[in-house]
Amino acid sequence: MAGQQGASEQPQRVTIPAAGRPPAAADELAASLDLVGNPSEDEVQLTSRPESAATARRLALSVLRLWGLPQFNDVVELLVSELVGNAVRHTGARTFGLRMLRRRGWIRVEVRDPSRALPCLMPVREMDISGRGLFLVDKLADRWGVDLLPRGKTTWFEMRVMDR
C-alpha cells in the first residue's frame, strides 16, 4: 500500500476519553460513531448516494475530535466530501467504504470503492464549476494517491500532524 514506510509506522487507533468534554458533545460524538460505525476502528460501509457525503463528514469530524485534532476539521471535511463525491458520481457502486488511520506524524483518510477506474487530476480554470475535487485534494493534502485492489481501489489522502 502506498504511503506505508515501515513496521514502526503501522496505523493505530487512538482513543481519547470523553472527560473534559461537555456531556452533550460526548454523547453526540458517541451516538454518531455508534450509529454508523467508527472509521478509525474498521472500514465503515456507506450507501453510494449524495446524502452519504454528510454522514462521511460527520464521521470524519467525530474521529478528529476523538484524536484531539480539531485544527484539521475544515480541510478533512472538504477533502472527505470530494473523495466521497467522486466515489458516488463516478463509480456506479452501491456502497463505498470510509476508513481513517493515524500513525506517528500522519493521519490518513481512505475511500474505497469497487471500481478500478483511476481518478484523473484535471487542470482547473478559474471559471470551472466542476472537476475541482482532486485539484483540491492535491493542493490541500500533504500527499494523496490511489491503491488498486483486486476488486476496486482505495483513494486516500494524508495530512502531517504534530505528535504530542
Secondary structure by P-SEA (a helix, b strand, c coil): ccccccccccbbbbbbccccccaaaaaaaaaaaaacccccccbbbbcccccaaaaaaaaaaaaaaaaccccaaaaaaaaaaaaaaaaaccccccbbbbbbbbcccbbbbbbbccccbbbbbccccccccccaaaaaaaacccbbbbbbcccbbbbbbbbbbbcc
